[in-house]
Amino acid sequence: MMKIILSAFVVALSVVGTANAAETWWPQFRGPNASGISESARPPVEFGPGTNQLWKISVPSGMSSPCVWRDWIFLTAFDGGKLETLCYQRRDGKLLWKQDAKAEKLEEFHSTEGSPAASTPATDGKRVVSYFGSCGLICYDLKGKELWRHPLPTAQTAGSFGSGASPVIVDGLVLVNRDQVTGCSLLAVNLETGKKIWEAMRPDVTQSFGTPIFWKNKGAKEVVMSGSLKLKGYDLKTGAERWSLAGMPSFTCTTPVLGDGMLFFAGWSPGKADGPMPAFADMAKGADKDNDGVITPEEAKGSWIESFFKSLDANGDGKLVAEDLELMKANMAKGENVLVAVKPGGKGMLSESQVAWKQTRGLPYVPCPLYYEGRVYLVKDGGIVSS
């Protein structure tokens, strides 16, 4: 689901900004409200080794992106078996502090597709909050002192890919996607204390990897998050579900964006539109050593199946049989890959009248859409950009 970073580093560019902190800084995953846009920052048009480069440092491995506020850059990392939050000085790249999350157990993660440090930290300029699927939420002050932690059970993700969502801070709440194999939910805790405010259970969806966003939907403050087969909006104050839109992919990795008064979501996952999946007999060639119609973890070792064994084991019984592929095909066939524009003001189960438009080409698997000046931009896996 996520491409691994083999050699990680942070590069600082020469940037001219304004005093508008909410827009100039990059307080969470994809910046202000996960939009990918800052209206006031002025980064250089050209950059690269030796061009508008202030400094370059090596950092530990991980999948998070930088969270930036004034002279602080925050990252999460997986280093020597430890899950860490790191703070670097923006002006020169100096490491100011790092803190170990002290996770007792690491969540399972796909060795080539993810990391147990995949979530980007979030900050309000006074605190920084990190989320690890292995152990929960941890809040630090800007000097690295732990203020609180909200322990959570180790996440059990679909196919053991590992958690992919990042925390967000809205109106004094920290919001985090806790979709898992079972017991999917959206969690809200108090930013100052770490105490749970509400948790919205999501029994009709399964694993998602996207980050929630805030939408002031015709005056109503909402949190919007995707999930398998459905896109949902929740009341920010109470967590009550306000609306749901069916017709989404069979599972989702992307995050919605806002623009022109509407909400845009784009997602793709393997399914019925991509041709038939391989027959079990073809998949088993060379792996089913004793030709008994069952592939065990031991038989899968050394083949391409080994690293994807748990994601292929649809019924979770620890072995692969033809039934697993049929079950996977049936689940994927329910999904609809789509870019959709949702009108504001909807409640309950949304009908087609609440959808401004849809399109189905150039859809992203992992990259989130971008809205800018009247256009929605997509990056399809494989290197195709569309607008």
C-alpha positions as CSV (number, residue, x, y, z in Angstrom):
1,M,0.0,0.0,0.0
2,M,2.8,2.4,0.7
3,K,6.2,2.4,-1.0
4,I,9.1,2.0,1.5
5,I,11.7,4.6,1.9
6,L,15.1,2.9,1.5
7,S,17.3,5.9,2.3
8,A,15.5,8.6,4.2
9,F,16.6,12.2,4.6
10,V,15.2,15.7,5.2
11,V,16.1,18.6,2.9
12,A,15.4,22.2,3.9
13,L,14.6,24.7,1.1
14,S,14.8,28.4,1.1
15,V,11.1,29.5,1.7
16,V,9.7,33.0,2.1
17,G,6.5,33.0,4.1
18,T,4.1,35.3,6.0
19,A,3.0,35.7,9.6
20,N,-0.2,33.8,9.0
21,A,0.7,30.7,11.0
22,A,-2.4,28.7,10.2
23,E,-1.5,28.8,6.5
24,T,2.3,29.2,6.4
25,W,3.1,26.3,8.6
26,W,2.5,22.6,7.8
27,P,0.8,21.4,11.0
28,Q,-0.2,17.8,10.0
29,F,-0.3,15.3,7.2
30,R,-0.6,17.2,3.9
31,G,-0.7,20.5,5.7
32,P,-3.7,22.6,6.6
33,N,-6.7,20.3,6.9
34,A,-4.9,17.7,4.7
35,S,-5.4,19.9,1.7
36,G,-1.8,19.8,0.4
37,I,-2.0,23.6,-0.1
38,S,-0.7,26.6,1.6
39,E,-2.0,29.9,0.2
40,S,0.7,32.1,1.7
41,A,3.9,30.1,1.6
42,R,6.2,30.8,-1.3
43,P,8.5,27.8,-2.0
44,P,11.1,28.0,-4.8
45,V,10.0,26.8,-8.2
46,E,13.3,25.1,-8.7
47,F,15.1,23.0,-6.1
48,G,17.5,20.1,-5.9
49,P,21.0,19.2,-4.8
50,G,22.8,22.6,-4.5
51,T,19.8,24.6,-5.8
52,N,17.9,26.5,-3.1
53,Q,19.1,23.9,-0.6
54,L,20.0,25.1,2.9
55,W,21.0,21.8,4.4
56,K,20.5,18.0,4.2
57,I,20.6,15.4,7.0
58,S,20.1,11.7,7.4
59,V,17.1,10.5,9.5
60,P,16.0,7.1,10.7
61,S,13.6,5.1,8.6
62,G,9.9,5.6,8.6
63,M,6.9,6.5,6.4
64,S,5.7,9.7,8.0
65,S,6.1,13.1,6.3
66,P,7.4,16.3,8.0
67,C,5.2,18.3,10.2
68,V,6.5,21.9,10.5
69,W,5.8,24.8,12.8
70,R,8.0,27.9,13.0
71,D,11.5,26.6,13.7
72,W,10.5,23.0,14.5
73,I,10.3,20.0,12.2
74,F,8.6,16.9,13.6
75,L,8.9,13.3,12.3
76,T,8.1,9.8,13.5
77,A,10.6,7.0,12.9
78,F,11.3,3.4,13.5
79,D,14.9,3.1,14.6
80,G,16.6,0.0,16.1
81,G,13.2,-1.5,17.1
82,K,12.1,1.7,18.8
83,L,9.2,3.9,17.7
84,E,10.3,7.6,18.1
85,T,9.1,11.1,17.7
86,L,12.0,13.4,16.5
87,C,12.2,17.2,16.5
88,Y,14.7,19.0,14.2
89,Q,15.6,22.7,14.1
90,R,14.3,24.1,10.8
91,R,17.0,26.6,10.2
92,D,20.0,24.1,10.3
93,G,18.6,20.6,10.7
94,K,20.0,20.1,14.2
95,L,18.3,17.3,16.2
96,L,16.7,19.1,19.2
97,W,15.2,16.0,20.8
98,K,13.8,12.5,20.3
99,Q,11.4,10.5,22.4
100,D,10.8,6.8,22.5
101,A,7.1,5.8,22.5
102,K,8.1,2.7,24.6
103,A,5.7,0.4,22.7
104,E,5.5,-3.0,24.4
105,K,4.6,-4.7,21.2
106,L,4.9,-3.7,17.5
107,E,1.9,-3.9,15.2
108,E,2.4,-6.3,12.3
109,F,3.3,-4.4,9.1
110,H,4.2,-5.3,5.6
111,S,8.0,-5.3,5.3
112,T,8.1,-3.8,1.8
113,E,4.9,-1.7,1.8
114,G,4.8,0.0,5.2
115,S,6.3,0.8,8.6
116,P,5.2,0.9,12.2
117,A,6.1,4.6,12.0
118,A,3.8,5.5,9.1
119,S,1.7,8.3,10.8
120,T,2.7,12.0,10.5
121,P,2.6,14.0,13.8
122,A,0.2,16.9,14.2
123,T,0.8,20.2,16.1
124,D,-1.2,23.3,17.2
125,G,2.0,25.3,17.8
126,K,2.0,24.4,21.5
127,R,2.0,20.6,21.5
128,V,2.9,17.9,19.1
129,V,0.9,14.6,19.0
130,S,2.1,11.3,17.5
131,Y,0.1,8.2,16.8
132,F,1.5,4.7,16.6
133,G,-0.8,1.8,15.7
134,S,1.4,-0.2,18.1
135,C,0.6,1.7,21.3
136,G,-1.7,4.8,20.7
137,L,-1.4,8.6,21.0
138,I,1.4,10.5,22.8
139,C,1.5,14.3,23.3
140,Y,4.7,16.3,23.9
141,D,5.4,20.0,24.4
142,L,7.7,21.6,21.9
143,K,10.7,20.8,24.1
144,G,10.0,17.1,24.0
145,K,8.4,16.7,27.5
146,E,5.7,14.1,27.5
147,L,2.4,15.8,28.5
148,W,0.1,12.8,28.2
149,R,-0.5,9.5,26.5
150,H,-3.7,7.7,25.5
151,P,-2.8,4.0,25.3
152,L,-4.6,1.9,22.7
153,P,-4.5,-1.8,21.9
154,T,-2.1,-2.8,19.2
155,A,-3.9,-2.3,15.9
156,Q,-4.7,-5.4,13.9
157,T,-4.9,-4.3,10.3
158,A,-6.3,-6.0,7.2
159,G,-3.6,-8.1,5.6
160,S,-1.2,-7.0,8.4
161,F,-0.2,-4.0,6.2
162,G,0.1,-1.8,9.3
163,S,-1.6,1.5,10.2
164,G,-1.5,4.3,7.7
165,A,-3.6,7.2,9.0
166,S,-2.3,10.2,10.8
167,P,-3.8,12.2,13.7
168,V,-5.4,15.6,13.2
169,I,-6.1,18.5,15.6
170,V,-9.5,20.3,15.3
171,D,-11.2,22.6,17.9
172,G,-9.3,21.2,20.9
173,L,-9.7,17.5,19.8
174,V,-7.2,15.0,18.5
175,L,-8.9,12.8,15.9
176,V,-7.5,9.5,14.7
177,N,-8.7,6.7,12.3
178,R,-8.8,3.4,14.2
179,D,-10.2,1.2,11.4
180,Q,-9.0,-2.4,11.8
181,V,-9.9,-5.9,10.8
182,T,-12.6,-5.8,13.5
183,G,-13.9,-3.0,15.7
184,C,-13.4,-0.1,13.2
185,S,-13.9,3.3,14.8
186,L,-13.1,7.1,14.7
187,L,-11.6,8.3,18.0
188,A,-11.6,11.8,19.5
189,V,-9.6,12.7,22.6
190,N,-9.1,16.0,24.4
191,L,-5.9,17.8,23.2
192,E,-5.0,19.1,26.6
193,T,-5.6,16.0,28.7
194,G,-5.7,13.0,26.3
195,K,-9.0,11.8,27.7
196,K,-11.5,10.2,25.4
197,I,-14.3,12.5,24.4
198,W,-16.1,10.1,22.0
199,E,-15.6,7.1,19.8
200,A,-17.8,6.5,16.8
201,M,-18.0,2.8,16.0
202,R,-18.1,1.9,12.3
203,P,-19.7,-1.6,12.1
204,D,-20.6,-1.4,8.4
205,V,-17.1,-0.6,7.1
206,T,-13.8,-2.5,7.2
207,Q,-10.2,-1.3,7.0
208,S,-9.3,2.1,5.7
209,F,-5.9,3.9,5.7
210,G,-6.9,7.5,5.1
211,T,-6.8,10.4,7.4
212,P,-10.0,12.2,8.6
213,I,-10.6,15.9,7.6
214,F,-12.7,18.7,9.0
215,W,-15.7,20.1,7.0
216,K,-17.8,23.0,8.0
217,N,-20.8,21.6,6.1
218,K,-23.4,24.4,5.7
219,G,-22.5,25.5,9.2
220,A,-22.3,22.1,10.8
221,K,-18.9,21.1,12.0
222,E,-18.1,17.6,10.7
223,V,-15.3,15.0,10.5
224,V,-15.2,13.2,7.2
225,M,-13.5,9.8,6.8
226,S,-13.5,7.2,4.1
227,G,-13.9,3.4,4.6
228,S,-14.6,0.3,2.6
229,L,-17.6,0.9,0.4
230,K,-18.7,4.1,2.2
231,L,-17.7,7.7,2.8
232,K,-19.0,9.1,6.1
233,G,-19.5,12.4,7.9
234,Y,-19.6,12.7,11.7
235,D,-20.6,15.4,14.1
236,L,-17.4,17.0,15.4
237,K,-18.8,17.6,18.9
238,T,-20.5,14.2,19.6
239,G,-19.2,11.7,17.0
240,A,-22.8,11.0,15.8
241,E,-22.9,9.9,12.2
242,R,-24.6,12.6,10.1
243,W,-24.4,11.1,6.6
244,S,-23.1,8.3,4.6
245,L,-22.4,7.9,0.8
246,A,-22.2,4.4,-0.7
247,G,-20.5,3.4,-3.9
248,M,-16.8,3.6,-2.7
249,P,-13.9,1.3,-3.3
250,S,-13.6,-2.0,-1.5
251,F,-11.0,-0.5,0.7
252,T,-9.5,3.0,0.8
253,C,-6.1,4.6,1.3
254,T,-6.8,8.2,0.4
255,T,-8.0,11.3,2.2
256,P,-10.8,13.7,1.0
257,V,-10.2,17.3,0.1
258,L,-12.4,20.4,0.0
259,G,-13.0,23.1,-2.7
260,D,-15.7,25.1,-4.4
261,G,-18.0,24.4,-1.4
262,M,-17.9,20.7,-2.1
263,L,-16.0,17.7,-0.8
264,F,-14.0,15.6,-3.2
265,F,-13.0,12.0,-2.7
266,A,-11.0,9.8,-5.1
267,G,-10.1,6.2,-4.5
268,W,-9.2,2.9,-6.2
269,S,-8.6,-0.7,-5.1
270,P,-8.2,-3.9,-7.0
271,G,-11.6,-5.3,-8.0
272,K,-14.1,-6.2,-10.7
273,A,-13.0,-3.5,-13.1
274,D,-9.5,-4.9,-13.3
275,G,-10.2,-8.2,-14.9
276,P,-10.3,-11.6,-13.3
277,M,-8.0,-12.5,-10.4
278,P,-5.8,-15.5,-11.1
279,A,-7.3,-18.9,-10.4
280,F,-6.1,-20.6,-7.3
281,A,-4.6,-23.4,-9.3
282,D,-2.3,-20.9,-11.1
283,M,-1.4,-19.1,-7.8
284,A,-0.6,-22.5,-6.2
285,K,1.9,-23.6,-8.8
286,G,5.2,-24.0,-7.2
287,A,3.8,-23.1,-3.8
288,D,1.5,-26.0,-3.0
289,K,4.4,-28.4,-2.5
290,D,2.3,-31.5,-1.6
291,N,-0.5,-30.7,-4.2
292,D,-3.2,-31.0,-1.5
293,G,-5.0,-27.8,-2.5
294,V,-3.8,-26.0,0.6
295,I,-0.9,-23.5,0.8
296,T,0.6,-23.3,4.3
297,P,2.8,-20.5,5.6
298,E,5.7,-22.9,5.5
299,E,5.1,-23.7,1.8
300,A,4.8,-20.0,0.9
301,K,8.2,-19.2,2.2
302,G,10.6,-18.0,-0.5
303,S,7.7,-17.2,-3.0
304,W,5.9,-13.9,-3.7
305,I,3.0,-15.3,-1.7
306,E,5.0,-15.2,1.6
307,S,4.9,-11.4,2.2
308,F,1.2,-11.2,1.1
309,F,0.1,-14.4,2.9
310,K,-2.1,-12.7,5.5
311,S,-3.7,-10.3,3.0
312,L,-4.7,-13.3,0.8
313,D,-6.0,-15.4,3.8
314,A,-9.4,-13.9,3.5
315,N,-11.1,-16.1,6.2
316,G,-8.1,-15.8,8.6
317,D,-7.6,-19.5,9.2
318,G,-3.9,-19.5,8.6
319,K,-3.9,-21.3,5.3
320,L,-4.7,-20.5,1.7
321,V,-7.3,-22.4,-0.2
322,A,-9.5,-21.7,-3.3
323,E,-12.3,-20.4,-0.9
324,D,-10.0,-17.5,0.1
325,L,-9.7,-16.2,-3.4
326,E,-13.5,-16.6,-4.0
327,L,-14.2,-14.7,-0.8
328,M,-11.8,-12.0,-1.8
329,K,-13.3,-11.7,-5.3
330,A,-16.8,-11.3,-3.8
331,N,-15.7,-8.6,-1.4
332,M,-13.8,-6.7,-4.1
333,A,-16.7,-6.9,-6.5
334,K,-18.8,-4.8,-4.2
335,G,-16.5,-1.8,-4.5
336,E,-16.8,1.1,-6.9
337,N,-13.6,3.0,-7.9
338,V,-14.5,6.6,-8.3
339,L,-13.7,10.4,-8.0
340,V,-16.8,11.9,-6.5
341,A,-17.9,15.5,-5.8
342,V,-20.3,15.7,-2.8
343,K,-22.6,18.7,-2.4
344,P,-22.9,20.2,1.1
345,G,-26.0,19.9,3.3
346,G,-26.7,16.2,3.0
347,K,-28.0,14.1,5.9
348,G,-28.6,10.3,6.3
349,M,-28.0,8.0,3.4
350,L,-27.1,10.3,0.6
351,S,-28.8,9.8,-2.8
352,E,-27.4,10.5,-6.2
353,S,-29.0,14.0,-6.0
354,Q,-26.4,14.9,-3.4
355,V,-23.6,14.1,-5.8
356,A,-22.5,16.9,-8.2
357,W,-20.5,14.6,-10.5
358,K,-18.4,11.5,-10.8
359,Q,-15.6,10.2,-13.0
360,T,-13.7,7.0,-13.1
361,R,-10.4,7.5,-15.0
362,G,-6.9,8.1,-13.6
363,L,-7.9,7.1,-10.1
364,P,-5.3,6.9,-7.3
365,Y,-4.6,3.9,-5.1
366,V,-2.5,5.6,-2.5
367,P,-1.9,9.3,-3.5
368,C,-4.6,11.7,-2.2
369,P,-6.4,14.1,-4.6
370,L,-5.5,17.8,-4.6
371,Y,-7.9,20.7,-5.2
372,Y,-6.5,24.0,-6.4
373,E,-8.1,27.0,-8.1
374,G,-11.1,25.2,-9.6
375,R,-9.4,21.9,-10.5
376,V,-9.0,18.5,-8.9
377,Y,-5.6,16.9,-9.6
378,L,-5.0,13.1,-9.3
379,V,-1.8,11.0,-9.4
380,K,-2.4,7.5,-10.5
381,D,0.0,4.8,-9.3
382,G,2.5,4.3,-12.1
383,G,3.1,7.9,-12.8
384,I,0.1,9.5,-14.5
385,V,-1.1,12.9,-13.5
386,S,-4.6,14.1,-14.5
387,S,-6.6,17.3,-13.9
